[in-house]
Amino acid sequence: MRFFKRNWTAAEADEWTREDALAIVLSPIAYVLIMIGTALSFLLLWPGFVLLGIGIIATIIMHWVIDPKLKAISDEFESKQKDYILDLERNMRWEETDE
């Protein structure tokens, strides 16, 4: 069994899991590393380049872990939105023919 689940249904993705916990912990660390690494890199200090690289890797890992959940929820929302828009268009056409 894998440590991180890659295939989600919308109902499963809506629950809190270890992937969410990792994203919560990793995201501020990654962004702080990128911020400090960028500042030090502009000063051409080698620790800045190292911190920037670590921050970029942490960001990539964070997105790799949490993106499947976000896509599952987004796909579900898009299908509900499409149904809502079609229903709204049917209602608007009914109102237009009534006038």
N, C-alpha and C positions, 0 to 999 in steps of 0.2 A: 504494500500500500504506500502511496506517495504521501509525503509530508504536507504538501499543498494540493488542494483539489483544483482541477483545471476546468471541469465541466459542471455548470450550475444550471438549475432551473430558477425561475424568478422567485419562487417561494423559498427555495433553499438559500438563495443569495440575499434574501431580505433578513435572514437571521444573522446574529453576531457569531463569528467564528474566529479561529486563531489567525486567519488571514487578515481580518479587520484589526486585530490586536497588533499584528506585525506592522501593518500600514500606519497605525496610530503612533507606534514607537519610532518607526523608521523615517516617517515623513519630516518631522522637525529636525531630526539629526541630519538628514540628507540636505535639507535646505540651509541649515546653519553651516554645514561643511562647504556647500557651494558658495554661500555668501562670503565666508572668511577666506576660502580658497581663491575666489575671484579677486578680493581686495589684495591679498598677499601676492597673487600672480601679477597684478598690475605693478606692484613694487619689485617684480622680478626676483622674488625670494623663492627658493626651491621648495620650502614647506607648503607654500601656497599652491604650487602645481600638484603636490601630493594630495593635499586636502581637497582640491578641486576634483582630482581624479577619483578619490574615494567617494566624494559627494555625488559625482555622476554615476558611479557604479551603484551606490545605495539607491539613487533615484530609479535607475533601470530595474533593480531588484524589486523595489516597491511597486512599480507599475506592472511588472511581470506577475507579481503575486495578486494584486487587487483588481487588475483589469478584467479578468474573466467574470468576476462578480458584477462589476459595473456594466459590462456588456449585456449580461443576462437581464439585469434590471432595466437597462435602457431599451432592449428589444421588447420587453413586456410593455413598457410605457409607450413606445412607438405604436405598437399594435392597438393599445387602448385609445391612443390619440387619433389614430386613423379611423377607428370605429366611431369615435365621438364626432370627428369632422364629417364623416359620411352621414351620420344621424342629423347633425346640424344642417347640412346641405339639404337633406330631405325635408326638414322642417321649414327651412327658408323658402324652398320651392312651393310648398303648400301655402305659405303665407302670401307669396307673390301671386299665385293664381286666385287667391281669395279676394284680392283688392279690385 
